[in-house]
Amino acid sequence: MLKEKNFSVYKESADYILSKIGDPVDFAIVLGTGLGTLLDCMENKIEIPYEEIPGFLISTVKSHPGKFIYGKLSGKNIICMSGRFHYYEGYDHSELATPMYVLKLIGVKTVILTNAAGAINYNFHPGDICVVTDHLNFGGVSPTRGNNLDEFGERFYPIDNLYDKDLRTFAKNCAIELGFSLKEGVYFYTVGPFFETPAEIRAIRLLGGDLVGMSTLSESLTAGHCGIKVLCLSLATNYSSDRVDNMDGSEVEDVAMAASENFRNLILKMLEKFEG
């Protein structure tokens, strides 16, 4: 049975976080695989385990620490999600709306979503950082299904600029300043936790998908509902199953670590230059 969304529960979670960090925060970053090194640059860190937050979700993925980390990056107050939540863990999509609604209530106006993804586009290779321009949602992700909370947004809302065009241009320009370029592409969501078959990958490519992954959509769609601007950066960590034999994802962590310096520097540069 669909779990009803409850504004008072989200507010209780948000109030608890604010009691730990003090002031509201404008920026949030969801840390995908390999981006944990960004936290090495954070000053005045305050860590808040998810399990301590009233009404919040609990991460079950072993490689995800499962906590908010608040502090200063590039001179700005930032809250990071170290550990995200997935449908394949057993959560309903309406439950997966929780993080963005809570972030909205602590003042977040812009979120940078990062993830690891499989490279479907033949011009994409492991190690490439890609700006997500759009998505294909064939997995039935609908975090705003069920009762609508008018405190966050209208029942029906547009998502044609869900991945904010101005933020995408800004990210590309920051990368150029750092001496590299970003790819652009469409993210295709799959429910997981299994990888896709070669036939599925060929179909996704025909439909216009450039990257494939098991996360992010619940976050971006909920952010769009409550008025948080979204920039999504995908790190291509592996070739899709029709481009390599015996694909098992074992290279994901190694590729993510190899690309982590560019990824980290890009985010620090964006935060440094961001003015509004």
C-alpha positions in Angstrom: 0.0 0.0 0.0 1.3 3.5 -0.9 2.7 5.3 2.1 1.0 8.7 2.5 3.4 11.7 2.5 3.2 13.7 5.7 4.4 17.3 5.9 4.8 17.3 9.7 7.2 14.3 9.5 9.3 16.2 6.9 9.3 19.3 9.1 10.3 17.2 12.2 13.3 15.9 10.2 14.2 19.3 9.0 13.9 20.9 12.4 16.3 18.3 13.8 18.9 19.0 11.1 18.6 22.8 11.7 19.1 22.2 15.4 22.4 20.7 14.6 23.7 23.1 12.0 22.1 26.4 13.1 21.4 28.5 10.0 19.5 27.5 6.8 21.6 26.4 3.9 21.2 27.2 0.2 23.2 24.4 -1.5 23.0 20.7 -1.3 25.1 18.0 -3.0 24.2 14.4 -3.3 27.5 12.5 -3.4 27.6 9.7 -5.9 30.2 6.9 -6.1 33.8 8.2 -5.9 33.0 11.8 -4.9 33.6 11.2 -1.2 37.0 12.9 -1.6 35.1 16.2 -1.9 34.5 16.0 1.9 38.3 16.2 2.4 38.0 19.9 1.3 35.1 20.7 3.7 35.8 22.9 6.7 33.9 23.0 10.1 32.2 19.7 9.4 29.1 18.6 11.3 28.0 15.0 10.7 24.4 13.9 11.2 23.7 10.2 10.7 20.4 9.4 9.0 19.5 7.0 11.7 19.4 9.8 14.2 17.0 12.0 12.2 13.3 11.6 13.3 11.2 10.2 10.4 14.1 10.0 7.9 15.1 7.0 5.8 18.0 4.6 6.4 20.5 3.7 3.7 21.0 -0.1 3.3 23.8 0.1 0.7 27.1 -1.0 2.3 29.3 1.5 0.4 27.1 4.4 1.4 28.0 6.0 4.8 24.4 7.2 5.4 24.7 10.7 6.8 24.4 14.4 6.1 27.6 16.4 6.3 27.4 20.1 6.7 30.2 22.6 6.4 32.0 25.1 4.2 33.2 24.4 0.7 34.7 27.2 -1.4 33.5 29.7 1.2 29.9 28.6 1.0 27.7 26.7 3.5 26.9 23.3 2.0 25.1 20.2 3.1 26.0 16.9 1.5 24.2 13.7 1.4 26.7 10.9 1.8 24.6 8.0 1.0 21.4 8.1 -1.1 18.3 5.9 -1.3 17.1 3.6 -4.1 14.0 1.8 -5.2 15.9 -1.5 -5.3 16.5 -1.2 -1.5 12.8 -1.8 -1.0 11.6 1.8 -0.7 8.4 3.0 -2.5 9.0 6.0 -4.7 6.8 8.1 -2.5 9.2 7.4 0.4 12.1 8.4 -1.9 10.6 11.9 -2.0 11.8 12.4 1.6 15.3 13.8 1.2 14.4 16.6 -1.2 11.4 17.7 0.8 13.5 17.8 3.9 16.3 19.7 2.1 13.7 22.2 0.9 12.6 22.8 4.5 16.1 23.6 5.6 16.3 26.3 2.9 18.0 24.5 0.0 17.5 26.4 -3.3 19.9 24.5 -5.6 21.0 20.8 -5.5 23.9 19.2 -7.4 23.0 15.5 -8.0 25.9 13.3 -8.9 25.9 9.6 -9.8 27.8 6.8 -11.4 26.3 5.6 -14.7 26.9 3.1 -17.5 28.0 4.6 -20.8 25.6 3.7 -23.6 26.5 6.4 -26.2 29.4 5.2 -28.3 31.1 8.5 -27.8 31.1 8.2 -24.0 33.8 6.3 -22.1 34.6 5.5 -18.5 36.0 8.5 -16.8 33.9 11.0 -18.7 31.9 13.5 -16.7 28.5 14.2 -18.3 26.0 16.9 -17.7 22.5 15.4 -17.7 20.2 17.3 -20.0 17.1 15.2 -19.7 16.0 11.7 -18.7 13.9 8.8 -19.8 11.7 7.4 -17.1 10.5 3.9 -18.1 10.9 2.6 -14.6 7.7 4.1 -13.3 9.4 6.5 -10.9 6.8 8.9 -9.5 7.8 10.2 -6.1 4.9 12.7 -6.1 2.3 10.0 -6.7 -0.3 9.9 -4.0 -1.4 12.8 -1.8 -0.1 16.1 -2.9 1.5 18.5 -0.4 0.5 22.0 -1.4 3.1 23.3 1.0 5.7 22.2 -1.6 4.0 22.6 -4.9 1.1 22.1 -7.2 -0.2 18.7 -8.1 0.7 19.1 -11.8 4.1 20.7 -12.5 6.3 21.1 -15.6 9.7 19.3 -15.9 10.8 20.5 -19.3 13.6 22.4 -17.7 14.1 20.0 -14.7 17.8 19.9 -15.3 18.3 23.6 -15.3 19.7 24.9 -18.6 21.6 27.9 -17.0 23.2 25.6 -14.5 24.3 23.2 -17.2 25.9 26.0 -19.2 27.6 27.3 -16.0 29.0 23.8 -15.3 30.4 23.5 -18.8 32.1 26.9 -18.6 33.6 26.0 -15.2 35.0 22.8 -16.7 36.6 24.7 -19.6 38.3 27.0 -17.1 39.8 23.9 -15.4 41.1 22.6 -18.8 38.6 19.8 -19.6 35.2 19.5 -21.2 32.0 17.9 -20.1 29.8 15.6 -22.2 26.1 16.1 -22.4 23.5 13.4 -22.4 20.2 11.8 -21.5 20.0 9.6 -18.4 17.9 6.4 -18.6 16.6 5.2 -15.3 16.3 1.4 -14.5 15.1 0.0 -11.2 18.0 -2.5 -10.6 19.7 -3.9 -8.7 20.6 -6.1 -11.7 22.4 -4.7 -14.7 20.7 -4.4 -18.1 20.8 -7.0 -20.8 22.5 -6.3 -24.1 19.1 -6.2 -25.8 17.8 -3.7 -23.3 20.9 -1.5 -23.8 20.4 -1.5 -27.6 16.7 -0.5 -27.1 17.8 2.3 -24.7 20.3 3.6 -27.3 17.6 3.6 -30.0 15.3 5.6 -27.6 18.0 8.3 -27.1 19.6 7.2 -23.8 23.2 8.1 -23.4 23.7 6.9 -19.8 22.0 4.3 -17.6 21.7 4.1 -13.9 19.6 3.1 -10.9 19.3 6.4 -9.0 18.7 10.2 -9.2 15.2 10.4 -10.8 13.3 10.4 -7.5 15.5 13.2 -6.3 15.3 15.3 -9.4 11.5 14.9 -9.8 10.9 15.8 -6.1 13.2 18.7 -6.3 11.3 19.9 -9.4 8.0 19.6 -7.5 9.2 21.8 -4.6 11.1 24.4 -6.6 14.7 23.4 -6.0 17.0 24.0 -9.0 18.8 20.8 -10.2 22.2 20.3 -11.8 22.9 16.6 -12.4 26.4 15.3 -13.2 26.9 11.7 -14.2 30.3 10.0 -14.1 30.5 7.3 -16.7 32.2 4.5 -14.8 31.7 1.5 -17.1 30.7 0.5 -20.6 27.2 -0.9 -21.0 26.7 -4.6 -21.3 26.6 -4.6 -25.2 30.0 -2.9 -25.3 32.0 -5.2 -23.0 31.9 -9.0 -22.2 31.0 -10.2 -18.7 30.1 -6.7 -17.4 29.8 -6.9 -13.6 30.4 -3.4 -12.4 33.7 -4.3 -10.7 35.5 -1.4 -12.3 33.1 1.2 -11.1 35.0 2.1 -7.9 38.4 2.3 -9.6 37.2 4.5 -12.4 35.4 6.8 -10.0 38.5 7.2 -7.9 40.6 7.9 -11.0 38.2 10.7 -12.1 37.6 12.0 -8.6 40.1 14.9 -8.8 38.5 16.5 -11.9 35.0 15.9 -10.4 36.0 17.4 -7.1 37.7 20.4 -8.7 34.7 21.0 -10.9 32.3 21.2 -8.0 34.6 23.4 -6.0 35.0 25.8 -9.0 31.3 26.0 -9.4 30.7 26.8 -5.8 33.4 29.4 -5.8 31.9 31.2 -8.8 28.2 30.7 -8.0 26.6 34.0 -7.1 22.8 33.4 -7.2 
